[in-house]
Structure formats: C-alpha cells, structure tokens
Amino acid sequence: MRLNENALNNVYIWDMNTYANFIEINADKRFGRPCIIGTRIAVYDVLNWFASGMTLEQILEDFDELTEAQVLACLAYAADREHKIRVA
C-alpha cells in the first residue's frame, strides 16, 4: 500500500488502495466528500478540472500545494469506486 517512485524516469507504481495514503473522508470537511489529505480539495474538484480540459501540468501549476502523486491518487480513487459500483 505504498507509492514507489522511480527517480530516474518518474514512474509511479500503484499498489491496490495506494490512494488511501492521499485521500481521506472526514464528515467535518466538505460535507464528507473524499478530499486530499491536508487540503480542502475534493476528489470531485480534481476530476472536474480534468473533465474541463485541464492537463496535469496545468493543475499542478495552478495549485502548487498539490503533488503529482496526490492528483494521481484522485484518479485511482475514482477508478476504484467505478470498479466497485454494483448494477442493480
């Protein structure tokens, strides 16, 4: 459950649930929406920025408190949630 960074080519290797190191759900923050730990930036916000056409580089430039790993954790969280959705 740990993020490993290869310093030579900046490749991230994600184990299952690695996003848990970066995402928290706190009922007192953003109405319990999943947020990046230590910020009030919700996973929804990051996904919305991508959906509106922002690139990873633009997001990191506009929000200098974020790291690439945190943004990738938002994508991993969303992918995992989508994978777990049950169809009734």
DSSP file (Angstrom, degrees, kcal/mol; ACC not computed):
  #  RESIDUE AA STRUCTURE BP1 BP2  ACC     N-H-->O    O-->H-N    N-H-->O    O-->H-N    TCO  KAPPA ALPHA  PHI   PSI    X-CA   Y-CA   Z-CA
    1    1 A M              0   0    0      0, 0.0     2,-0.4     0, 0.0    20,-0.1   0.000 360.0 360.0 360.0  33.9    0.0    0.0    0.0
    2    2 A R        -     0   0    0     11,-0.0     2,-0.5    19,-0.0    13,-0.3  -0.947 360.0-120.2-127.2 144.6    2.8    2.4   -0.6
    3    3 A L        -     0   0    0     -2,-0.4     2,-0.5    15,-0.2    11,-0.1  -0.699  26.3-161.1 -82.1 125.0    3.7    4.6   -3.5
    4    4 A N  E     -A   13   0A   0      9,-1.1     9,-1.5    -2,-0.5     2,-0.5  -0.934   2.7-158.6-109.0 128.6    7.1    3.8   -5.0
    5    5 A E  E     -A   12   0A   0     -2,-0.5     2,-0.9     7,-0.2     7,-0.2  -0.922  10.6-147.7-111.6 125.9    8.8    6.4   -7.1
    6    6 A N  E  >> -A   11   0A   0      5,-1.9     4,-1.6    -2,-0.5     5,-0.8  -0.814  12.2-158.3 -87.2 108.7   11.5    5.5   -9.7
    7    7 A A  T  45S+     0   0    0     -2,-0.9    -1,-0.2     1,-0.2    -2,-0.0   0.742  82.2  63.4 -64.5 -24.8   13.7    8.6   -9.6
    8    8 A L  T  45S+     0   0    0      1,-0.2    -1,-0.2     3,-0.1    -2,-0.0   0.923 125.4   7.4 -69.6 -43.5   15.2    8.0  -13.0
    9    9 A N  T  45S-     0   0    0     -3,-0.5    -2,-0.2     2,-0.1    -1,-0.2   0.206  96.3-117.4-128.4  17.7   12.1    8.3  -15.0
   10   10 A N  T  <5 +     0   0    0     -4,-1.6     2,-0.5     1,-0.2    -3,-0.2   0.853  54.8 161.5  54.5  43.1    9.4    9.5  -12.5
   11   11 A V  E   < -A    6   0A   0     -5,-0.8    -5,-1.9     2,-0.0     2,-0.5  -0.817  28.4-148.0 -97.9 132.6    7.3    6.4  -12.9
   12   12 A Y  E     -A    5   0A   0     -2,-0.5     2,-0.6    -7,-0.2    -7,-0.2  -0.855   2.6-156.2-101.7 134.1    4.8    5.7  -10.1
   13   13 A I  E     -A    4   0A   0     -9,-1.5    -9,-1.1    -2,-0.5     2,-0.6  -0.945  14.1-156.3-110.0 115.3    3.9    2.1   -9.3
   14   14 A W        -     0   0    0     -2,-0.6     2,-0.2   -11,-0.1   -11,-0.1  -0.819   4.3-161.0-100.1 121.5    0.4    1.9   -7.7
   15   15 A D    >   -     0   0    0     -2,-0.6     3,-2.0   -13,-0.3     4,-0.3  -0.526  48.2 -71.4 -85.1 163.9   -0.5   -1.0   -5.4
   16   16 A M  T 3  S+     0   0    0      1,-0.3    -1,-0.1    -2,-0.2     0, 0.0  -0.351 121.4   7.4 -58.6 132.0   -4.1   -1.6   -4.7
   17   17 A N  T >  S+     0   0    0     59,-0.1     3,-1.7    -3,-0.1    -1,-0.3   0.657  80.9 138.8  68.9  19.7   -5.6    1.1   -2.5
   18   18 A T  G X   +     0   0    0     -3,-2.0     3,-2.4     1,-0.3     4,-0.2   0.843  62.8  71.6 -58.7 -31.8   -2.4    3.2   -2.6
   19   19 A Y  G >> S+     0   0    0      1,-0.3     3,-2.3    -4,-0.3     4,-2.0   0.751  78.3  77.2 -57.8 -22.1   -4.8    6.2   -2.9
   20   20 A A  G <4 S+     0   0    0     -3,-1.7    -1,-0.3     1,-0.3    -2,-0.2   0.730  85.4  62.4 -61.7 -20.7   -5.7    5.6    0.8
   21   21 A N  G <4 S+     0   0    0     -3,-2.4    -1,-0.3    -4,-0.2    -2,-0.2   0.617 117.5  27.8 -75.6 -12.2   -2.3    7.3    1.6
   22   22 A F  T <4 S+     0   0    0     -3,-2.3    15,-2.9    -4,-0.2     2,-0.4   0.582 110.5  68.6-123.9 -18.8   -3.5   10.5    0.0
   23   23 A I  E  <  +B   36   0B   0     -4,-2.0     2,-0.3    13,-0.2    13,-0.2  -0.888  53.4 178.9-115.1 136.4   -7.4   10.6    0.3
   24   24 A E  E     -B   35   0B   0     11,-3.0    11,-3.0    -2,-0.4     2,-0.5  -0.953  20.7-147.0-131.6 153.7   -9.5   11.0    3.4
   25   25 A I  E     +B   34   0B   0     -2,-0.3     2,-0.4     9,-0.2     8,-0.1  -0.979  24.4 171.5-120.5 117.5  -13.1   11.2    4.2
   26   26 A N    >   -     0   0    0      7,-0.5     3,-2.2    -2,-0.5     6,-0.9  -0.987  31.0-146.5-130.7 120.5  -14.0   13.4    7.1
   27   27 A A  T 3  S+     0   0    0     -2,-0.4     4,-0.2     1,-0.3    -1,-0.1   0.740 100.9  55.6 -58.9 -23.3  -17.6   14.3    7.9
   28   28 A D  T 3  S+     0   0    0      3,-0.1     2,-0.5     2,-0.1    -1,-0.3   0.431  99.5  69.8 -89.7   0.6  -16.4   17.7    9.1
   29   29 A K  S X  S-     0   0    0     -3,-2.2     3,-1.5     1,-0.1     4,-0.4  -0.975 118.3 -19.8-126.1 123.1  -14.7   18.6    5.8
   30   30 A R  G >  S-     0   0    0     -2,-0.5     3,-1.6     1,-0.3    -1,-0.1   0.846 118.0 -64.2  51.9  40.4  -16.5   19.3    2.6
   31   31 A F  G 3  S-     0   0    0      1,-0.3    -1,-0.3    -4,-0.2    -4,-0.2   0.780  98.2 -55.0  57.4  31.7  -19.7   17.5    3.8
   32   32 A G  G <  S+     0   0    0     -3,-1.5    -1,-0.3    -6,-0.9    -2,-0.2   0.581  94.8 148.4  82.1  10.1  -17.9   14.2    4.0
   33   33 A R    <   -     0   0    0     -3,-1.6    -7,-0.5    -4,-0.4    -1,-0.3  -0.488  60.6 -94.3 -72.9 148.5  -16.7   14.2    0.4
   34   34 A P  E     -B   25   0B   0      0, 0.0     9,-2.7     0, 0.0    10,-0.4  -0.472  55.0-179.3 -64.7 130.1  -13.3   12.4   -0.2
   35   35 A C  E     -BC  24  42B   0    -11,-3.0   -11,-3.0     7,-0.3     2,-0.4  -0.869  36.1 -93.5-129.2 159.9  -10.6   15.0   -0.1
   36   36 A I  E >   -B   23   0B   0      5,-2.7     3,-2.1    -2,-0.3     5,-0.3  -0.611  57.7 -99.9 -71.7 130.0   -6.8   15.1   -0.5
   37   37 A I  T 3  S+     0   0    0    -15,-2.9    -1,-0.1    -2,-0.4     3,-0.1  -0.234 106.7  17.8 -55.8 133.4   -5.3   14.8    3.0
   38   38 A G  T 3  S+     0   0    0      1,-0.3    -1,-0.3    -3,-0.1     2,-0.3   0.468 118.4  72.7  84.2   2.3   -4.2   18.1    4.4
   39   39 A T  S <  S-     0   0    0     -3,-2.1    -1,-0.3     2,-0.1    -4,-0.0  -0.812  77.7-128.2-133.9 175.9   -6.3   20.1    2.0
   40   40 A R  S    S+     0   0    0     -2,-0.3     2,-0.6    -3,-0.1    -3,-0.1   0.091  70.3 122.5-108.2  18.7   -9.9   21.0    1.4
   41   41 A I        -     0   0    0     -5,-0.3    -5,-2.7     3,-0.0     2,-0.1  -0.736  54.3-146.1 -86.0 118.4   -9.6   19.9   -2.3
   42   42 A A  B  >  -C   35   0B   0     -2,-0.6     4,-1.6    -7,-0.2     3,-0.3  -0.470  21.2-120.3 -83.6 153.7  -12.1   17.2   -3.0
   43   43 A V  H  > S+     0   0    0     -9,-2.7     4,-2.5     1,-0.2     5,-0.2   0.893 116.9  60.4 -54.8 -40.1  -11.5   14.3   -5.4
   44   44 A Y  H  > S+     0   0    0    -10,-0.4     4,-2.6     1,-0.2    -1,-0.2   0.892 100.3  53.9 -55.4 -42.4  -14.5   15.7   -7.3
   45   45 A D  H  > S+     0   0    0     -3,-0.3     4,-2.2     2,-0.2    -1,-0.2   0.937 109.7  46.4 -59.3 -48.1  -12.7   19.0   -7.8
   46   46 A V  H  X S+     0   0    0     -4,-1.6     4,-2.1     1,-0.2    -2,-0.2   0.921 113.4  48.5 -62.5 -44.9   -9.7   17.3   -9.4
   47   47 A L  H  X S+     0   0    0     -4,-2.5     4,-2.6     1,-0.2    -1,-0.2   0.892 110.7  52.1 -62.8 -38.6  -11.9   15.1  -11.7
   48   48 A N  H  X S+     0   0    0     -4,-2.6     4,-1.8    -5,-0.2    -1,-0.2   0.877 106.3  53.6 -65.7 -37.9  -13.8   18.2  -12.7
   49   49 A W  H  <>S+     0   0    0     -4,-2.2     5,-2.3     2,-0.2     4,-0.2   0.924 111.3  45.6 -62.9 -43.1  -10.6   20.0  -13.6
   50   50 A F  H ><5S+     0   0    0     -4,-2.1     3,-1.7     1,-0.2    -2,-0.2   0.925 111.4  52.7 -63.5 -43.6   -9.6   17.1  -15.9
   51   51 A A  H 3<5S+     0   0    0     -4,-2.6    -1,-0.2     1,-0.3    -2,-0.2   0.806 104.6  56.1 -63.6 -29.1  -13.1   17.0  -17.4
   52   52 A S  T 3<5S-     0   0    0     -4,-1.8    -1,-0.3    -5,-0.2    -2,-0.2   0.462 128.1 -96.6 -84.4   0.9  -13.0   20.7  -18.2
   53   53 A G  T < 5S+     0   0    0     -3,-1.7    -3,-0.2     1,-0.3    -2,-0.1   0.450  73.1 145.6 105.1   0.8   -9.8   20.1  -20.2
   54   54 A M      < -     0   0    0     -5,-2.3    -1,-0.3    -6,-0.2     2,-0.2  -0.434  40.4-136.0 -69.8 146.1   -7.0   21.0  -17.7
   55   55 A T     >  -     0   0    0     -2,-0.1     4,-2.3     1,-0.1     5,-0.2  -0.531  25.0-106.2 -93.2 167.1   -3.9   19.0  -18.0
   56   56 A L  H  > S+     0   0    0      1,-0.2     4,-2.6     2,-0.2     5,-0.2   0.916 122.6  52.8 -57.3 -43.8   -1.9   17.5  -15.1
   57   57 A E  H  > S+     0   0    0      1,-0.2     4,-2.0     2,-0.2    -1,-0.2   0.893 108.6  49.3 -61.3 -41.1    0.7   20.2  -15.6
   58   58 A Q  H  > S+     0   0    0      2,-0.2     4,-2.7     1,-0.2     5,-0.2   0.901 110.8  50.1 -65.8 -40.9   -1.9   23.0  -15.5
   59   59 A I  H  X S+     0   0    0     -4,-2.3     4,-2.4     1,-0.2    -2,-0.2   0.939 112.4  46.7 -62.2 -46.9   -3.4   21.6  -12.3
   60   60 A L  H  < S+     0   0    0     -4,-2.6    -1,-0.2     1,-0.2    -2,-0.2   0.840 113.6  49.3 -65.9 -32.4    0.0   21.4  -10.6
   61   61 A E  H  < S+     0   0    0     -4,-2.0     3,-0.4    -5,-0.2    -1,-0.2   0.908 115.3  42.5 -71.6 -42.1    0.8   24.9  -11.8
   62   62 A D  H  < S+     0   0    0     -4,-2.7     2,-0.5     1,-0.3    -2,-0.2   0.809 122.7  38.5 -74.6 -30.2   -2.5   26.4  -10.6
   63   63 A F    ><  +     0   0    0     -4,-2.4     3,-2.3    -5,-0.2    -1,-0.3  -0.728  67.0 175.5-123.6  79.8   -2.5   24.5   -7.3
   64   64 A D  T 3  S+     0   0    0     -2,-0.5    -1,-0.1    -3,-0.4    -4,-0.1   0.603  74.2  69.2 -67.2 -10.3    1.1   24.5   -6.1
   65   65 A E  T 3  S+     0   0    0     -3,-0.1    -1,-0.3     2,-0.1     2,-0.2   0.632  88.9  83.3 -79.0 -12.2    0.2   22.8   -2.8
   66   66 A L    <   -     0   0    0     -3,-2.3     2,-0.3    -6,-0.2    -3,-0.0  -0.619  66.4-151.4 -91.8 150.3   -0.7   19.6   -4.8
   67   67 A T     >  -     0   0    0     -2,-0.2     4,-1.9     1,-0.1     5,-0.2  -0.760  29.8-111.4-111.1 163.9    1.8   17.0   -5.9
   68   68 A E  H  > S+     0   0    0     -2,-0.3     4,-2.7     1,-0.2     5,-0.2   0.896 118.7  56.1 -59.4 -40.3    1.6   14.7   -8.9
   69   69 A A  H  > S+     0   0    0      1,-0.2     4,-2.0     2,-0.2    -1,-0.2   0.884 105.7  50.8 -61.0 -39.5    1.1   11.7   -6.6
   70   70 A Q  H  > S+     0   0    0      2,-0.2     4,-1.5     1,-0.2    -1,-0.2   0.912 111.3  47.4 -65.8 -42.1   -2.0   13.4   -5.0
   71   71 A V  H  X S+     0   0    0     -4,-1.9     4,-1.6     1,-0.2     3,-0.2   0.919 112.5  49.1 -65.5 -42.9   -3.6   14.1   -8.3
   72   72 A L  H  X S+     0   0    0     -4,-2.7     4,-2.5     1,-0.2    -1,-0.2   0.843 105.5  58.8 -64.6 -32.2   -3.0   10.5   -9.5
   73   73 A A  H  X S+     0   0    0     -4,-2.0     4,-2.6    -5,-0.2    -1,-0.2   0.872 101.9  54.4 -63.7 -36.1   -4.4    9.3   -6.2
   74   74 A C  H  X S+     0   0    0     -4,-1.5     4,-2.3    -3,-0.2    -1,-0.2   0.914 109.9  46.5 -62.6 -42.7   -7.7   11.1   -7.1
   75   75 A L  H  X S+     0   0    0     -4,-1.6     4,-2.5     2,-0.2    -2,-0.2   0.912 112.6  49.7 -65.7 -41.5   -7.8    9.3  -10.4
   76   76 A A  H  X S+     0   0    0     -4,-2.5     4,-2.5     2,-0.2    -2,-0.2   0.900 110.3  50.9 -63.6 -40.5   -7.0    5.9   -8.7
   77   77 A Y  H  X S+     0   0    0     -4,-2.6     4,-2.5     2,-0.2    -2,-0.2   0.936 112.1  46.5 -61.1 -47.1   -9.8    6.6   -6.1
   78   78 A A  H  X S+     0   0    0     -4,-2.3     4,-2.4     1,-0.2    -2,-0.2   0.901 112.6  49.8 -63.9 -40.8  -12.3    7.3   -8.9
   79   79 A A  H  X S+     0   0    0     -4,-2.5     4,-2.1     1,-0.2    -1,-0.2   0.907 111.2  49.2 -64.5 -41.1  -11.3    4.3  -10.9
   80   80 A D  H  X S+     0   0    0     -4,-2.5     4,-1.5     2,-0.2    -2,-0.2   0.903 111.4  49.0 -66.2 -40.8  -11.6    2.1   -7.8
   81   81 A R  H  X S+     0   0    0     -4,-2.5     4,-0.8     1,-0.2    -2,-0.2   0.916 110.9  50.1 -63.1 -43.0  -15.0    3.4   -7.0
   82   82 A E  H >< S+     0   0    0     -4,-2.4     3,-0.7     1,-0.2    -1,-0.2   0.887 109.2  52.3 -62.1 -38.6  -16.2    2.9  -10.5
   83   83 A H  H 3< S+     0   0    0     -4,-2.1    -1,-0.2     1,-0.2    -2,-0.2   0.828 110.5  48.3 -65.6 -32.3  -14.9   -0.7  -10.4
   84   84 A K  H 3< S+     0   0    0     -4,-1.5    -1,-0.2    -3,-0.2    -2,-0.2   0.523  81.3 117.8 -89.5  -6.4  -16.8   -1.3   -7.2
   85   85 A I    <<  -     0   0    0     -4,-0.8     2,-0.4    -3,-0.7    -3,-0.0  -0.418  55.8-145.5 -65.6 131.7  -20.2    0.1   -8.4
   86   86 A R        -     0   0    0     -2,-0.2     2,-0.5     2,-0.0    -2,-0.1  -0.811   4.8-136.5-100.2 138.8  -22.8   -2.6   -8.5
   87   87 A V              0   0    0     -2,-0.4    -2,-0.0     1,-0.1     0, 0.0  -0.820 360.0 360.0 -94.4 128.1  -25.5   -2.6  -11.1
   88   88 A A              0   0    0     -2,-0.5    -1,-0.1     0, 0.0    -2,-0.0   0.457 360.0 360.0 -90.3 360.0  -29.0   -3.4   -9.7
